[in-house]
Amino acid sequence: MTGSASCDLGWSLQKAVYGQLSNDTGVAAALGTPARIYDTAPKRPTFPFVTFGEWRVAPLSGAPDTFEHDIKIRVFSRYEGRKETRLAMAAIHGALHDAPLVPVGRSLISFRFLFADIFLRADGRTWNGIMRFRAVDTTETID
């Protein structure tokens, strides 16, 4: 499969993830309505907000036309402590872990949370939470 096709597979799943997050009431409670979810952070954001981080797509060994996605979602907060970041991350986990996402042209096999990390950025006032998920999808029809 060509590199551009792999990118398209990631885009279809990213749209499904975005739709799931933006329609989730817990995520809206944590990130506002409409939820502040971006592909790239705006120049002057309202906190808290979420961006899509690194996203890697690779063929799954031994499974024709099946792909593994390594997805990072980043939470940014300027709350004086980790609480707001943790609440947003809990809402995102609730919305995505084992979610029945439907990427266009694909069948989702699994969407699983792997780990999370929270740290204070170098500016000394912005908390950054990073969540990592693993998804597997295919063009095969799943019954």
N, CA and C of each residue as an Amber inpcrd file, in Angstrom:
protein
   429
   0.8550000  -1.1750000   0.0000000   0.0000000   0.0000000   0.0000000
   0.8890000   1.2220000   0.0000000   0.5030000   2.2600000  -0.7030000
   1.3160000   3.4670000  -0.8010000   1.2130000   4.3110000   0.4450000
   2.1870000   5.2050000   0.6270000   2.1920000   6.0880000   1.7930000
   0.9600000   6.9600000   1.8680000   0.4810000   7.4560000   0.7180000
  -0.6960000   8.3310000   0.7570000  -1.9370000   7.5660000   1.1980000
  -2.0470000   6.3010000   0.8310000  -3.1850000   5.5050000   1.2830000
  -3.1430000   5.3350000   2.7930000  -1.9530000   5.1220000   3.3510000
  -1.8290000   4.9920000   4.7990000  -2.2620000   6.2730000   5.4910000
  -1.8950000   7.4280000   4.9310000  -2.3170000   8.7100000   5.5020000
  -3.8310000   8.8310000   5.4690000  -4.4390000   8.4090000   4.3620000
  -5.8900000   8.4640000   4.2540000  -6.5530000   7.6050000   5.3180000
  -5.9640000   6.4470000   5.6150000  -6.5230000   5.5760000   6.6390000
  -6.4870000   6.2750000   7.9940000  -5.4120000   6.9530000   8.2780000
  -5.3160000   7.7040000   9.5230000  -6.3080000   8.8420000   9.5810000
  -6.5410000   9.5050000   8.4490000  -7.4680000  10.6350000   8.4160000
  -8.8920000  10.1750000   8.6970000  -9.2880000   9.0660000   8.1180000
 -10.6300000   8.5330000   8.3480000 -10.8440000   8.2330000   9.8340000
  -9.8560000   7.6340000  10.4660000  -9.9700000   7.3230000  11.8900000
  -9.9090000   8.5930000  12.7340000  -9.0640000   9.5590000  12.3440000
  -8.9960000  10.8150000  13.0930000 -10.3480000  11.5230000  13.0750000
 -11.0230000  11.5240000  11.9400000 -12.3580000  12.1390000  11.8710000
 -13.3380000  11.4180000  12.7900000 -13.2400000  10.0910000  12.8550000
 -14.1260000   9.3220000  13.7390000 -13.8300000   9.6380000  15.2080000
 -12.5480000   9.7500000  15.5600000 -12.1650000  10.1020000  16.9340000
 -12.6670000  11.4970000  17.2710000 -12.4640000  12.4430000  16.3590000
 -12.9280000  13.8170000  16.5790000 -14.4450000  13.8400000  16.7940000
 -15.1860000  13.1160000  15.9650000 -16.6390000  13.0650000  16.1080000
 -17.0560000  12.4920000  17.4460000 -16.3930000  11.4400000  17.8740000
 -16.7100000  10.8170000  19.1620000 -16.4500000  11.7960000  20.3070000
 -15.2900000  12.4610000  20.2780000 -14.9570000  13.4080000  21.3430000
 -15.8750000  14.6140000  21.3400000 -16.1640000  15.1670000  20.1750000
 -16.9630000  16.3870000  20.1300000 -18.4380000  16.1550000  20.4350000
 -18.8910000  14.9200000  20.3980000 -20.2870000  14.6170000  20.7220000
 -20.4630000  14.0140000  22.1090000 -19.3870000  13.9160000  22.8750000
 -19.4470000  13.3040000  24.1940000 -19.7310000  14.3650000  25.2640000
 -20.7400000  14.1360000  26.1060000 -21.1230000  15.1340000  27.1130000
 -20.0460000  15.3170000  28.1870000 -19.3380000  14.2450000  28.5380000
 -18.2660000  14.3580000  29.5230000 -17.1120000  15.2000000  28.9990000
 -16.7780000  15.0280000  27.7260000 -15.7260000  15.8310000  27.1100000
 -16.1710000  17.2880000  27.0330000 -17.4280000  17.5280000  26.6930000
 -17.9460000  18.9030000  26.6440000 -17.8920000  19.5490000  28.0260000
 -18.1970000  18.7900000  29.0660000 -18.1350000  19.3330000  30.4250000
 -16.7030000  19.7270000  30.7910000 -15.7310000  18.9710000  30.3050000
 -14.3240000  19.2440000  30.6180000 -13.7020000  20.3060000  29.7170000
 -14.1620000  20.3860000  28.4540000 -13.5040000  21.2530000  27.4730000
 -14.3890000  22.3540000  26.9070000 -15.5890000  22.5140000  27.4230000
 -16.4780000  23.5610000  26.9250000 -17.3580000  23.0770000  25.7900000
 -18.3430000  23.9080000  25.4440000 -19.2730000  23.5860000  24.3640000
 -19.2530000  24.7150000  23.3500000 -18.8700000  24.4660000  22.1060000
 -18.3660000  23.1690000  21.6440000 -16.9980000  22.8730000  22.2530000
 -16.7090000  21.5970000  22.3600000 -15.4390000  21.1720000  22.9680000
 -14.2670000  21.7150000  22.1520000 -13.2610000  22.1980000  22.8690000
 -12.0800000  22.7770000  22.2070000 -11.1070000  21.6470000  21.8610000
 -11.3070000  21.0820000  20.6700000 -10.4970000  19.9710000  20.1550000
  -9.9400000  20.4290000  18.8150000  -8.6090000  20.4100000  18.6940000
  -7.9680000  20.9490000  17.5010000  -6.9630000  19.9590000  16.9210000
  -6.7420000  20.0960000  15.6160000  -5.6760000  19.3500000  14.9670000
  -4.3370000  19.9850000  15.3430000  -4.2970000  21.3100000  15.3800000
  -3.1320000  22.0810000  15.8010000  -3.6180000  23.1600000  16.7570000
  -2.8620000  23.4560000  17.7900000  -3.2620000  24.4600000  18.7810000
  -3.4100000  25.8370000  18.1330000  -4.4700000  26.5590000  18.4780000
  -4.6190000  27.9200000  17.9660000  -3.5680000  28.8400000  18.5940000
  -3.3240000  29.9820000  17.9620000  -2.3060000  30.9240000  18.4570000
  -2.6560000  31.4840000  19.8330000  -3.9210000  31.7640000  20.0840000
  -4.3650000  32.2940000  21.3810000  -5.5190000  31.4380000  21.8970000
  -5.1880000  30.2720000  22.4290000  -6.2480000  29.3320000  22.8190000
  -6.9340000  29.7140000  24.1240000  -8.1490000  29.2220000  24.2560000
  -8.8500000  29.2340000  25.5330000  -8.5560000  27.8840000  26.1750000
  -8.1240000  27.9040000  27.4240000  -7.7850000  26.6760000  28.1460000
  -8.9790000  26.1850000  28.9260000  -9.1090000  24.8970000  29.1700000
  -8.3030000  23.8110000  28.6300000  -8.6970000  23.5050000  27.1910000
  -7.7970000  22.8430000  26.4760000  -8.0910000  22.4000000  25.1190000
  -7.2920000  21.1450000  24.8230000  -7.6500000  20.5050000  23.7030000
  -7.0380000  19.2450000  23.2900000  -6.5350000  19.3840000  21.8620000
  -5.3880000  18.7600000  21.5820000  -4.9130000  18.6520000  20.2020000
  -4.5740000  17.1960000  19.9080000  -4.6110000  16.8700000  18.6340000
  -4.0980000  15.5770000  18.2020000  -2.5850000  15.6970000  18.1520000
  -1.8990000  14.7480000  18.7540000  -0.4500000  14.7270000  18.7360000
   0.0500000  13.8240000  17.6180000   1.1790000  13.2060000  17.8510000
   1.7570000  12.3120000  16.8620000   0.7930000  11.1600000  16.5810000
   0.7750000  10.7440000  15.3360000  -0.1380000   9.6770000  14.9130000
   0.6170000   8.8200000  13.9040000   0.8780000   7.6070000  14.2580000
   1.6260000   6.7050000  13.3830000   0.6990000   5.5990000  12.8990000
   0.7820000   5.2770000  11.6100000   0.0090000   4.1890000  11.0120000
   0.9970000   3.2030000  10.3980000   0.8210000   1.9200000  10.6970000
   1.7100000   0.8980000  10.1450000   0.9040000  -0.3590000   9.8430000
   1.2990000  -1.0920000   8.7980000   0.6280000  -2.3660000   8.5240000
   0.7980000  -3.3120000   9.7010000  -0.2320000  -4.0730000   9.9920000
  -0.1690000  -5.0710000  11.0550000   0.3830000  -6.3590000  10.4520000
   1.4870000  -6.8140000  10.9680000   2.1770000  -7.9790000  10.4330000
   1.2600000  -9.2080000  10.3860000   1.2400000  -9.8620000   9.2330000
   0.4790000 -11.0980000   9.0740000  -1.0080000 -10.9170000   8.8460000
  -1.4640000  -9.6800000   8.7220000  -2.8950000  -9.4290000   8.5140000
  -3.0600000  -8.4980000   7.3160000  -3.4140000  -9.0420000   6.1630000
  -3.5270000  -8.2200000   4.9550000  -4.5100000  -7.0570000   5.1330000
  -4.1150000  -5.8850000   4.6600000  -4.9200000  -4.6630000   4.6750000
  -5.4700000  -4.3190000   6.0620000  -4.6770000  -4.6290000   7.0680000
  -5.0190000  -4.3060000   8.4480000  -3.9130000  -3.4090000   8.9930000
  -4.3220000  -2.3510000   9.6920000  -3.3620000  -1.3440000  10.1340000
  -3.4680000  -1.0900000  11.6340000  -2.3050000  -0.7950000  12.2040000
  -2.2090000  -0.4120000  13.6030000  -1.9400000   1.0800000  13.6620000
  -2.6890000   1.7720000  14.5120000  -2.5420000   3.2160000  14.6890000
  -2.0390000   3.4770000  16.1070000  -0.9600000   4.2300000  16.2170000
  -0.4260000   4.6720000  17.4980000  -0.7860000   6.1540000  17.5970000
  -1.7000000   6.4920000  18.5010000  -2.3350000   7.8150000  18.5470000
  -2.0090000   8.5080000  19.8580000  -1.5950000   9.7620000  19.7600000
  -1.3810000  10.5660000  20.9620000  -2.3610000  11.7350000  20.9400000
  -3.0030000  11.9370000  22.0680000  -3.9130000  13.0630000  22.2600000
  -3.3550000  13.8860000  23.4040000  -3.2440000  15.1910000  23.2020000
  -2.6260000  16.0880000  24.1760000  -3.6630000  17.0210000  24.7870000
  -3.6210000  17.1400000  26.1070000  -4.5010000  18.0410000  26.8570000
  -3.6400000  19.1780000  27.3980000  -4.1210000  20.4120000  27.2720000
  -3.4040000  21.5880000  27.7800000  -4.3010000  22.3370000  28.7460000
  -3.7480000  22.6980000  29.9060000  -4.5070000  23.4010000  30.9410000
  -3.6080000  24.4170000  31.6310000  -4.2230000  25.4970000  32.0990000
  -3.4880000  26.4720000  32.9050000  -4.0880000  26.5700000  34.3070000
  -4.8450000  25.5670000  34.6880000  -5.3650000  25.4680000  36.0380000
  -4.1800000  25.3060000  36.9830000  -4.2650000  25.8310000  38.1860000
  -3.1410000  25.7680000  39.1320000  -3.0330000  24.3870000  39.7740000
  -2.6380000  23.4460000  39.0110000  -2.5080000  22.0620000  39.4540000
  -2.9670000  21.1230000  38.3600000  -2.9200000  19.8540000  38.6420000
  -3.2260000  18.8250000  37.6450000  -4.7080000  18.4990000  37.5070000
  -5.5390000  18.9940000  38.4100000  -6.9380000  18.5760000  38.4750000
  -7.6690000  18.7210000  37.1380000  -7.6110000  19.8830000  36.5240000
  -8.3410000  20.1180000  35.2750000  -7.8310000  19.1890000  34.1670000
  -6.5290000  18.9840000  34.1220000  -5.9420000  18.0780000  33.1210000
  -6.4380000  16.6570000  33.3580000  -6.4290000  16.2230000  34.6100000
  -6.8850000  14.8620000  34.9330000  -8.3650000  14.6670000  34.5980000
  -9.1940000  15.6580000  34.8870000 -10.6240000  15.5490000  34.5720000
 -10.8460000  15.4490000  33.0640000 -10.1210000  16.2570000  32.2950000
 -10.2450000  16.1890000  30.8340000  -9.7740000  14.8290000  30.3250000
  -8.6830000  14.3330000  30.8680000  -8.1650000  13.0340000  30.4410000
  -9.1260000  11.9000000  30.7990000  -9.7600000  11.9950000  31.9490000
 -10.7500000  10.9820000  32.3340000 -11.9320000  10.9980000  31.3710000
 -12.3630000  12.1850000  30.9710000 -13.4810000  12.2960000  30.0220000
 -13.0950000  11.7230000  28.6600000 -11.8890000  12.0100000  28.2140000
 -11.4160000  11.4850000  26.9280000 -11.3090000   9.9670000  26.9860000
 -10.7780000   9.4440000  28.0850000 -10.6950000   7.9850000  28.2590000
 -12.0950000   7.3740000  28.1790000 -13.0410000   7.9790000  28.8880000
 -14.4090000   7.4700000  28.8780000 -15.0430000   7.4910000  27.4960000
 -14.6890000   8.4830000  26.7090000 -15.2700000   8.6130000  25.3670000
 -14.6210000   7.6800000  24.3470000 -13.3330000   7.3590000  24.5240000
 -12.6120000   6.6420000  23.4710000 -12.2670000   5.1840000  23.7620000
 -11.9500000   4.8360000  24.9900000 -11.5100000   3.4650000  25.2710000
 -12.6150000   2.4730000  24.9110000 -12.3140000   1.5710000  24.0010000
 -13.2730000   0.5690000  23.5050000 -14.4840000   1.1890000  22.8070000
 -14.3430000   2.4180000  22.3170000 -15.4590000   3.0870000  21.6310000
 -15.7620000   2.3970000  20.3040000 -17.0360000   2.3300000  19.9320000
 -17.4240000   1.7100000  18.6600000 -17.3150000   2.7100000  17.5020000
 -16.0960000   3.1790000  17.2360000 -15.8810000   4.1610000  16.1810000
 -16.1270000   3.5420000  14.8070000 -16.5360000   4.3790000  13.8550000
 -16.8150000   3.9010000  12.5090000 -16.0550000   4.7780000  11.5100000
 -14.7650000   4.4640000  11.2780000 -14.0310000   5.2260000  10.2640000
 -14.5490000   4.8660000   8.8720000 -14.7580000   5.8660000   8.0260000
 -15.3080000   5.6540000   6.6870000 -14.3890000   4.7270000   5.8880000
 -14.9760000   3.6720000   5.3130000 -14.2300000   2.7370000   4.4880000
 -13.4040000   1.7280000   5.2590000 -13.5320000   1.6960000   6.5810000
 -12.7420000   0.7990000   7.4210000 -13.6530000   0.0860000   8.4230000
 -13.1800000  -1.0110000   8.9570000 -13.8400000  -1.6890000  10.0740000
 -12.8910000  -1.6330000  11.2560000 -13.3350000  -1.0540000  12.3510000
 -12.5010000  -0.9480000  13.5390000 -12.5020000  -2.2760000  14.2760000
 -11.3150000  -2.7760000  14.5710000 -11.1760000  -4.0150000  15.3300000
 -11.0650000  -3.6850000  16.8160000 -10.2470000  -2.6820000  17.1520000
 -10.1290000  -2.2830000  18.5510000  -9.6260000  -0.8490000  18.6550000
  -9.9670000  -0.2230000  19.7800000  -9.4770000   1.1140000  20.1130000
  -9.2440000   1.1020000  21.6150000  -7.9700000   1.0660000  22.0270000
  -7.6380000   0.8480000  23.4370000  -6.7070000   1.9310000  23.9670000
  -6.9630000   2.3270000  25.2030000  -6.0870000   3.2390000  25.9260000
  -4.8430000   2.4800000  26.3640000  -3.6650000   3.1080000  26.2030000
  -2.4120000   2.4690000  26.6140000  -1.8030000   3.1110000  27.8550000
  -1.6220000   4.4400000  27.8590000  -1.0680000   5.1000000  29.0320000
  -1.2860000   6.6020000  28.9520000  -1.0290000   7.2630000  30.0830000
  -1.1380000   8.7220000  30.1530000   0.0240000   9.2650000  30.9660000
   0.3810000  10.5070000  30.6830000   1.4510000  11.1920000  31.3920000
   1.0370000  12.6520000  31.5390000   1.3800000  13.2700000  32.6670000
   1.0920000  14.6850000  32.8970000   2.3750000  15.3580000  33.3560000
   2.6670000  16.5140000  32.7790000   3.8490000  17.2580000  33.2080000
   3.6090000  18.7500000  33.0340000   4.3800000  19.5350000  33.7730000
   4.3260000  20.9910000  33.6850000   5.3020000  21.4160000  32.5920000
   4.7990000  22.2000000  31.6450000   5.6440000  22.6420000  30.5320000
   6.6830000  23.6600000  31.0130000   7.6490000  23.9490000  30.1730000
   8.7640000  24.8320000  30.5130000   8.3210000  26.2450000  30.8840000
   7.1200000  26.6690000  30.4390000   6.6560000  28.0230000  30.7840000
   6.2620000  28.1400000  32.2540000   6.1860000  26.9980000  32.9570000
   5.8840000  26.9930000  34.3780000   4.4350000  27.2380000  34.7350000
   3.5570000  27.3300000  33.7380000   2.1380000  27.5570000  34.0420000
   1.1730000  26.7120000  33.2180000   1.6800000  25.9780000  32.2320000
   0.8170000  25.1550000  31.3910000   1.0520000  23.6840000  31.6780000
  -0.0190000  23.0110000  32.0950000   0.0350000  21.5630000  32.2920000
  -0.2490000  20.8900000  30.9570000   0.4770000  19.8180000  30.6720000
   0.3150000  19.0660000  29.4340000   0.0730000  17.6020000  29.7980000
  -1.0710000  17.1030000  29.4160000  -1.3700000  15.6880000  29.5730000
  -1.2660000  15.0130000  28.2220000  -0.6250000  13.8760000  28.1840000
  -0.5110000  13.1190000  26.9380000  -1.1450000  11.7580000  27.1540000
  -2.0590000  11.4210000  26.2560000  -2.7120000  10.1130000  26.2980000
  -2.3280000   9.3580000  25.0340000  -2.0790000   8.0690000  25.1980000
  -1.7190000   7.2560000  24.0380000  -2.7310000   6.1320000  23.8930000
  -3.1920000   5.9750000  22.6590000  -4.1620000   4.9370000  22.3180000
  -3.6050000   4.0810000  21.1850000  -4.0780000   2.8460000  21.1170000
  -3.7460000   1.9420000  20.0150000  -5.0440000   1.5060000  19.3630000
  -5.0950000   1.6910000  18.0530000  -6.2670000   1.2580000  17.2960000
  -5.8160000   0.2890000  16.2120000  -6.6900000  -0.6430000  15.8790000
  -6.4510000  -1.5640000  14.7720000  -7.7010000  -1.5400000  13.9080000
  -7.4820000  -1.3520000  12.5850000  -8.6240000  -1.3700000  11.6760000
  -8.2510000  -2.0850000  10.3840000  -9.2830000  -2.4000000   9.5920000
  -9.0980000  -3.1660000   8.3710000 -10.1860000  -2.7900000   7.3640000
  -9.9780000  -3.1930000   6.1010000 -11.0420000  -3.0280000   5.1160000
 -11.9360000  -4.2660000   5.0760000 -11.5400000  -5.3240000   5.7580000
 -12.3500000  -6.5310000   5.8250000 -13.6640000  -6.2350000   6.5680000
 -14.7400000  -6.8480000   6.1590000 -16.0170000  -6.7150000   6.8460000
 -15.9980000  -7.5870000   8.0970000 -16.3390000  -6.9640000   9.2170000
 -16.3570000  -7.6800000  10.4990000 -17.8140000  -7.9190000  10.8890000
 -18.1440000  -9.1640000  11.1630000 -19.5260000  -9.4940000  11.5580000
 -19.6950000  -9.3810000  13.0450000
